[in-house]
Amino acid sequence: MTSKTASKTVDLRDLRLEDARALLGHSEQVLPDVKGGVRLYLQAVIDKLCELSLQDPLTGLANRRYFNNVLAREIEVVTRSGEPALLLMLDIDHFKIVNDTHGHPVGDLVLQAVAHTLASCIRPIDTLARFGGEEFVIILPNCQGCYGLQVAERLRQSISVLAVPIAPKQTLSVTVSVGGAYAPRWVRSTPELWLDRADIELYQAKKEGRNRVCIEAQPVMSVSPEEKSLLFASLDMDDAAWTESLPKGGSVGSVGSSGSTLSGVN
């Protein structure tokens, strides 16, 4: 005797999607017409909500949640491949004075302008995110020492010549301090330690007068094939599967020309 399972239809009114639709509407996300099919419509809602959860609403950059995932994955890549990777931390100098003098709406304009400028200065494979407040972070994979310093200086200089329109015939200029550290190669470290080392360099840049770059010297390491084999022998396949499950690349959702920003900035 063959049992038959009755097919069930989904009534969108039963799912209480009002809040989700309102949230997506405020973020200017466009949903497909529900007439195209319930399954397609629900998948679009889920995809766009996931995208919003990884996006900074003010700047359109990746947020800290997305950044943390990429940072953990890059640690694994450096551990296994030995490719150099640089972490930069950037902080807008005297940003509190901007807010206190001109108000938070102007502060928001400055954050958006800085985010857009930073996005225009990096490679598609790099990851740019707003870390919190007036602080930004950038992961530069496969980045040699001399190149990393050049990139950091280009970022600093691009911000220093930026004129942010804040009123008719009125602009505002800001600067950034930059700190950077390379991930330890062939050594299993942690994202927290990497962040701490970059933050120490950022503190040093501010201590030396701000509007400058301080990057920890890239360590020179030589690892033989035998040492590599010993290292990888201790890494099981579960770690590799976990790494592959993390988000790939430096973009979230709708990607702009830099490859690491979201469409809200561009």
Summary of the structure (lengths in Angstrom):
residues: 266
radius of gyration: 22.2
end to end distance: 61.0
largest distance: 82.7
contacts: 795
relative contact order: 0.16
helix: 47%
strand: 17%
